[in-house]
């Protein structure tokens, strides 16, 4: 059987997403919401419409077996999957496609590719699953390069070694989320890292971008699972020692966590694993105000209960994503364990929520041993919307609707002012740019010292001017986030889209350290130019 075809222009598979009937219904609903006569739905592009420039550099004979200039693959590797990326791809706008797409099958082939790039001044852009939403895999590398290649690690996709007693495995970095879990499942183990992009993102991509997973407390980022790394750089292989912990100087792994491919290409990692959960419990809690929900969420985050899910949805988010009334904020709380039943944990969580004014009907609390708890009620509705959101975003682009997100993190003492300021700035920008629009908020992760708020914006765009409008909204939101004390990104990485604000957030002394590391490991400056920091002389 042939593999399902991936879109070259948007999220996921060509045969997935809303049906034509569902898309028409969504268009009618949004047209009514925005007070418009109707929304015209454009047809998605076909690969036959592409007119990509020819490769600017010839493929070396010794590497031809792992290189392709197939138009579909070059287009698919040109962008990530952000709103801006999909708009450009939907228009068949590919001015800077990679000259070649490489599929190395070993560390040696990765090293040979990097040698070729360094010797010919060819930019090398590492590519995992291509799910970046911040311009992290884009091949628009600027002047000074003879061309650019996208290095796709998809053929490095196996669990190579498993240590059951330590609950750890040595895993190739190109493996996508589902394939990784399939290889761990027979051993009763899981990495337990499930970002929204899980189906189309890779282990190496998670590590390089410091990916945030689905779970709201305790193990929130991929950092928590990394035991050791193997990284191929233009200056040689860097491999850290596998240990449960070490106080021997600065961590070498930390240098590459979040490095976004500018220092080397992560080829393998020893990862800490967990036993697969057997017990689950969840509850949906309603609050008369978002502020009351925030107070309850903070209490839960500081309680030591460490729920697996602790997602607070503001009233509009709860209505559109979880099927709630739209009058109340909704808090989705869930626990899971491989070791013990969770009745006491969910009971105390519900008690805390009620102490802060939460309403929890008896049938809104569920405890299971079959995994069904998280798929029922408001939690189940929200989960379904969460997984399908990228496909829905693509459909809205086809009908000319702006749909974009941004996220941050802030301490509890500053959240109220931060949230009010961000909403004011973004609502004002939406009104100025589109004439109308809405912004909703949810907490994706919560810590004892603060939440990670995630904002979703929707507005009727003006077809043909989507990119200019996106830039205005992006700037307004990013400026507000930084001005009000938040981080420019909590889990979406920096890429090229956040670079301006990252430069302002990053300490100057650390910028010099990063520049020195770049010079030491990538002296020719060919790895992912323009991301995080410019190569010397650029």
C-alpha positions in Angstrom: 0.0 0.0 0.0 1.3 3.5 -0.8 1.8 6.0 2.0 -0.7 8.7 2.5 0.2 11.9 0.6 1.2 14.9 2.6 0.1 18.4 1.6 2.9 20.5 0.1 1.0 23.7 1.0 -0.6 23.1 4.4 -1.0 20.9 7.5 -1.0 17.1 7.4 -2.5 14.7 4.8 -4.2 15.7 1.6 -7.2 13.5 2.4 -7.7 14.8 5.9 -9.4 17.9 7.4 -13.0 19.2 7.1 -15.1 17.8 4.3 -16.4 20.1 1.6 -19.8 20.1 3.3 -18.3 20.9 6.7 -16.1 23.6 5.2 -19.2 25.3 3.7 -20.9 25.1 7.0 -17.9 26.7 8.8 -17.8 29.5 6.1 -21.5 30.2 6.6 -21.1 30.3 10.4 -18.1 32.7 10.3 -19.8 34.9 7.7 -22.8 35.2 10.0 -20.5 35.9 13.0 -18.7 38.7 11.1 -21.8 40.1 9.5 -20.7 39.3 6.0 -22.8 38.3 3.0 -20.7 35.2 2.5 -17.2 33.8 2.3 -15.9 32.5 -1.0 -13.9 29.3 -0.6 -10.8 29.1 -2.9 -9.6 25.8 -4.3 -6.3 24.5 -2.8 -3.3 24.5 -5.1 -2.0 21.6 -7.1 1.6 20.6 -7.5 1.2 21.0 -11.3 0.9 24.7 -10.8 4.3 25.1 -9.2 7.0 26.8 -11.1 10.1 26.5 -8.9 13.5 27.8 -9.9 16.0 25.2 -11.0 18.6 24.2 -8.4 21.5 26.7 -8.3 24.1 24.1 -7.4 24.8 20.7 -8.9 24.4 17.6 -6.7 27.7 15.8 -6.0 27.8 12.4 -7.5 28.7 10.9 -4.1 25.5 12.3 -2.6 23.0 11.9 -5.4 21.4 8.9 -3.9 20.1 10.8 -0.9 19.2 14.1 -2.7 16.0 15.0 -4.6 14.8 18.0 -6.5 11.2 16.7 -6.8 8.9 19.7 -7.0 6.5 18.4 -4.4 9.3 17.7 -1.9 11.1 21.1 -2.6 7.8 22.9 -2.0 6.9 20.9 1.1 10.3 21.7 2.6 10.2 25.4 1.7 8.1 26.5 4.7 6.9 25.3 8.1 3.2 25.3 8.8 2.4 28.7 10.4 -0.5 30.9 9.1 2.0 33.0 7.1 3.6 29.8 5.7 0.3 28.4 4.6 -0.9 31.6 3.0 2.2 31.8 0.9 2.1 28.2 -0.1 -1.6 28.4 -0.9 -0.7 31.1 -3.4 2.0 28.9 -4.8 4.4 31.6 -3.7 7.8 29.8 -3.4 10.6 32.3 -4.2 13.1 30.6 -2.0 12.7 26.8 -2.3 15.5 24.6 -1.2 17.8 23.7 -4.1 17.8 20.1 -2.9 16.2 18.0 -0.2 18.5 15.6 1.4 17.5 12.3 3.2 20.5 11.1 5.1 20.4 7.5 6.5 23.4 7.7 8.9 25.5 10.1 10.9 28.2 9.7 8.2 25.9 10.9 5.5 24.9 13.9 7.7 28.5 14.7 8.2 29.2 14.4 4.4 26.3 16.8 3.7 27.6 19.3 6.1 31.1 19.0 4.6 29.6 19.7 1.2 27.7 22.7 2.5 30.8 24.2 4.3 33.1 23.8 1.3 30.6 25.4 -1.2 29.0 28.0 1.1 25.7 26.2 0.9 23.2 26.9 3.7 22.0 23.7 5.5 18.5 23.9 7.1 17.7 20.9 9.4 14.2 19.6 9.0 12.3 17.2 11.3 8.6 17.0 10.6 8.2 20.5 9.2 5.7 21.6 11.8 7.4 24.8 12.7 5.1 27.8 13.2 7.9 30.4 13.6 9.9 30.2 10.3 12.4 27.8 11.8 12.8 25.6 8.7 12.4 28.2 6.0 15.1 28.3 3.3 15.1 32.0 2.8 18.6 32.4 4.1 19.6 35.7 2.6 22.6 36.7 0.5 26.0 35.2 0.8 25.1 31.6 0.1 25.4 29.7 -3.2 22.1 28.0 -2.4 20.3 26.1 0.4 19.5 22.5 1.1 16.8 21.1 3.5 18.2 18.1 5.5 15.3 15.9 6.3 16.1 13.3 9.0 13.0 11.2 8.3 15.0 8.1 7.5 16.7 8.1 10.9 13.6 6.9 12.6 14.4 3.9 14.8 14.7 3.1 18.5 18.2 1.6 18.5 18.6 0.5 22.1 16.4 0.1 25.1 17.3 0.0 28.8 14.2 -1.3 30.6 15.7 -1.2 34.1 16.6 2.6 33.8 13.5 3.3 31.6 15.5 4.9 28.8 16.1 4.4 25.1 18.6 5.5 22.5 16.5 6.9 19.7 17.2 8.3 16.2 16.2 11.9 16.0 14.1 11.7 12.8 11.4 9.5 14.2 7.9 11.1 14.3 5.7 10.9 17.3 3.4 8.1 16.3 6.2 5.8 15.1 8.2 6.4 18.3 5.2 5.4 20.5 4.6 2.4 18.3 8.1 1.2 19.0 7.9 1.8 22.7 4.4 0.4 23.3 5.4 -3.4 23.2 7.7 -2.7 26.1 5.0 -1.0 28.1 6.8 2.4 27.9 6.1 5.8 26.6 8.0 9.1 26.1 4.8 10.8 27.2 5.5 13.9 25.1 2.5 14.9 23.0 2.6 18.4 21.5 -0.3 19.4 19.2 2.0 18.6 16.3 2.7 15.1 17.6 1.6 13.3 14.4 3.9 15.4 12.2 6.9 16.4 14.3 10.1 14.6 15.2 12.1 13.8 18.3 15.0 15.9 17.0 12.7 18.8 16.2 11.2 18.6 19.7 14.7 18.8 21.3 16.0 21.5 18.9 13.0 23.7 19.7 12.6 22.9 23.4 9.1 21.7 22.5 6.3 21.8 25.0 4.1 18.8 25.3 0.4 18.4 26.0 0.8 17.9 29.8 0.3 21.0 31.9 2.5 20.4 34.9 5.7 18.6 36.0 7.1 17.3 32.7 6.0 20.1 30.4 9.0 20.4 28.1 11.1 17.9 26.2 14.1 19.1 28.3 12.8 17.0 31.2 13.3 13.8 29.2 16.7 14.3 27.6 19.4 12.0 29.1 22.2 12.5 26.5 22.6 13.8 23.0 24.6 13.0 19.9 25.0 16.0 17.6 26.8 16.1 14.2 28.3 19.5 13.6 30.6 20.9 10.9 33.4 20.8 13.5 32.8 17.1 14.4 30.5 15.0 16.5 29.6 16.2 20.0 28.2 13.4 22.3 27.3 13.8 25.9 27.6 11.1 28.6 24.5 9.2 29.6 23.8 9.9 33.3 20.8 10.4 35.5 22.2 13.7 36.6 25.5 15.5 36.8 27.0 18.6 38.4 30.1 18.6 36.2 30.0 22.2 34.9 27.5 23.7 32.5 25.4 20.9 30.9 26.5 20.1 27.3 22.9 19.0 26.5 21.6 22.4 27.5 23.8 24.0 24.8 21.8 22.1 22.1 18.4 22.1 23.7 16.6 25.0 21.9 19.5 25.6 19.6 17.2 25.3 16.5 19.8 23.7 14.3 22.3 26.6 14.3 25.1 24.6 16.1 24.6 21.1 14.7 22.2 18.4 13.7 20.9 16.2 16.5 21.1 12.6 15.2 20.4 10.5 18.3 19.3 11.0 21.9 19.0 8.9 25.0 15.6 9.7 26.4 14.0 9.1 29.8 10.8 7.0 29.4 7.8 6.3 31.6 5.6 3.3 32.2 2.4 3.6 30.2 -0.5 5.0 32.3 -3.2 2.6 33.5 -5.3 4.9 35.7 -6.9 8.1 34.6 -9.3 10.6 36.2 -10.7 13.9 35.0 -13.2 16.6 35.7 -14.6 19.7 34.0 -15.1 22.7 36.3 -17.1 25.8 35.4 -16.4 29.3 36.9 -18.6 32.4 36.7 -15.6 34.5 35.7 -12.2 33.9 34.1 -10.6 35.6 37.2 -12.1 32.9 39.5 -10.7 30.2 37.2 -7.3 31.8 37.3 -7.3 31.7 41.1 -8.3 28.1 41.2 -5.7 27.2 38.6 -3.0 28.9 40.7 -4.1 26.9 43.7 -3.9 23.7 41.8 -0.5 24.6 40.4 0.8 25.3 43.9 -0.9 22.3 45.6 1.7 19.7 44.7 -1.0 17.5 43.1 0.7 17.9 39.6 -2.3 17.2 37.4 -1.5 15.9 33.9 -4.0 18.4 32.4 -4.9 21.8 34.0 -6.2 23.9 31.1 -8.3 26.9 31.8 -10.4 28.2 28.9 -11.9 31.6 28.9 -15.7 31.8 28.2 -15.4 32.3 24.4 -12.7 29.6 24.1 -14.8 27.2 26.1 -17.8 27.9 23.9 -16.0 27.4 20.6 -13.6 24.6 21.6 -15.4 22.6 24.3 -19.1 23.1 23.5 -19.8 25.2 26.7 -22.4 27.9 27.0 -20.1 30.8 26.6 -21.1 32.3 29.9 -18.5 30.5 32.1 -14.8 29.8 32.0 -14.0 26.1 32.1 -11.1 24.3 33.7 -10.2 20.9 32.4 -8.4 18.9 35.1 -7.0 15.4 34.6 -4.6 12.9 36.3 -3.0 9.8 35.1 -0.8 7.1 36.6 0.8 3.8 35.8 1.0 2.9 39.5 -2.0 3.8 41.5 -5.7 4.7 41.4 -6.4 8.5 41.4 -9.6 8.9 43.4 -7.8 10.9 46.1 -6.1 13.2 43.7 -9.1 14.1 41.6 -11.2 14.5 44.8 -8.7 17.0 46.3 -8.5 18.9 43.0 -12.3 19.1 42.8 -12.4 20.3 46.4 -9.8 23.0 45.7 -11.9 24.2 42.7 -15.1 24.4 44.7 -13.3 26.4 47.4 -12.6 29.0 44.6 -16.2 29.1 43.4 -16.0 26.3 40.8 -19.1 24.3 39.9 -18.5 20.6 39.4 -21.5 18.4 38.7 -21.1 14.9 39.9 -21.3 13.5 36.4 -18.4 15.8 35.4 -15.9 13.7 37.4 -14.8 10.5 35.7 -12.3 7.9 36.8 -11.3 5.1 34.5 -8.7 2.4 33.9 -9.3 2.1 30.2 -8.2 5.6 29.1 -11.7 6.7 28.2 -12.0 9.4 30.8 -10.1 12.0 28.8 -12.3 11.4 25.7 -15.7 12.2 27.3 -17.6 15.4 28.1 -16.1 18.8 27.7 -12.6 17.4 28.0 -13.2 15.1 25.0 -14.7 17.9 23.0 -11.8 20.1 23.7 -9.3 17.3 22.8 -11.0 16.7 19.5 -10.9 20.4 18.6 -7.3 20.7 19.7 -6.1 17.9 17.4 -8.1 19.2 14.4 -7.3 22.8 14.8 -4.5 23.0 12.2 -6.7 21.4 9.6 -9.4 23.9 10.5 -6.9 26.8 10.2 -6.1 25.7 6.6 -9.8 25.6 5.7 -10.2 29.2 7.1 -7.3 30.4 5.0 -9.0 29.0 1.9 -12.1 31.2 2.8 -10.1 34.3 3.7 -10.3 34.2 7.4 -7.3 35.2 9.6 -6.7 32.6 12.3 -3.5 32.9 14.3 -2.1 32.2 17.7 0.6 33.4 20.1 1.7 32.2 23.5 3.9 33.3 26.4 4.5 32.8 30.1 4.3 35.2 33.0 4.5 35.0 36.8 1.2 34.9 38.8 1.7 38.3 40.4 1.9 40.0 36.9 -0.7 37.9 35.1 -3.7 40.2 35.6 -2.0 43.3 34.2 -0.3 41.3 31.5 -3.5 39.7 30.3 -5.4 43.0 30.3 -2.6 44.7 28.4 -2.3 42.0 25.8 -6.1 41.9 25.2 -6.2 45.6 24.9 -3.3 45.8 22.4 -4.5 42.9 20.3 -8.2 43.9 20.2 -7.2 47.4 19.2 -4.9 46.0 16.4 -7.7 43.6 15.1 -10.1 46.6 14.9 -7.6 48.8 13.1 -6.5 46.1 10.6 -9.7 44.2 10.0 -12.4 46.3 11.4 -13.4 43.5 13.8 -12.2 40.3 15.3 -11.9 38.3 18.5 -9.2 37.0 20.7 -9.5 34.2 23.2 -7.2 32.8 25.9 -6.4 29.5 27.5 -3.7 28.2 29.8 -1.7 25.4 28.1 0.8 24.9 31.0 0.8 26.0 34.6 3.7 26.2 37.1 3.8 27.0 40.8 5.2 30.5 39.8 3.0 31.3 36.8 0.9 30.2 33.8 1.6 30.0 30.1 -1.3 31.8 28.4 -2.1 30.9 24.8 -4.1 33.4 22.7 -6.1 32.7 19.5 -7.2 35.4 17.1 -9.8 35.2 14.4 -10.9 38.0 12.0 -12.1 38.4 8.4 -9.0 39.0 6.3 -8.8 40.9 3.0 -7.7 38.4 0.4 -4.4 39.4 -1.2 -3.3 41.4 1.8 -3.1 38.6 4.3 0.7 38.8 4.8 0.7 42.5 5.4 -2.2 42.2 7.8 -0.5 39.3 9.6 2.7 41.4 10.1 0.8 44.2 11.7 -1.0 41.9 14.1 2.1 39.9 14.9 4.0 43.1 15.7 1.3 44.4 17.9 1.0 41.2 19.9 4.7 40.6 20.2 5.4 44.1 21.3 2.7 43.9 23.9 4.0 40.5 25.2 7.6 41.8 25.7 6.6 45.3 27.0 4.4 43.6 29.7 7.1 41.3 30.9 6.3 38.0 29.2 8.5 35.8 27.1 8.2 36.0 23.3 7.6 32.3 23.3 6.9 29.6 25.9 7.0 26.6 23.6 6.9 27.6 19.9 10.6 28.4 19.6 12.2 31.5 18.0 12.8 30.7 14.3 12.9 33.8 12.1 9.4 35.1 13.0 10.4 35.8 16.7 14.0 36.8 16.0 13.5 40.6 16.5 11.9 40.1 19.9 14.3 37.4 21.0 17.2 39.8 20.3 15.5 42.2 22.8 14.8 39.5 25.4 18.1 37.7 25.3 20.9 39.0 27.6 23.7 40.6 25.6 26.3 38.6 27.4 24.6 35.4 26.4 24.4 36.6 22.8 28.2 36.7 22.8 28.4 33.2 24.3 26.0 31.9 21.6 28.0 33.6 18.9 31.2 32.0 20.2 29.6 28.6 20.2 28.4 29.1 16.7 31.8 30.1 15.5 33.4 27.1 17.2 31.0 24.4 15.9 30.0 26.0 12.6 32.9 28.3 11.5 31.5 28.6 7.9 28.2 29.7 9.3 26.1 27.4 7.1 23.7 26.0 9.6 20.2 27.6 9.6 21.4 31.2 8.9 19.2 33.9 10.4 17.8 31.8 13.3 18.7 32.8 16.9 21.8 34.7 15.9 23.6 35.8 12.7 26.9 34.0 11.8 30.0 36.2 12.1 30.5 38.3 9.0 26.8 38.0 8.0 
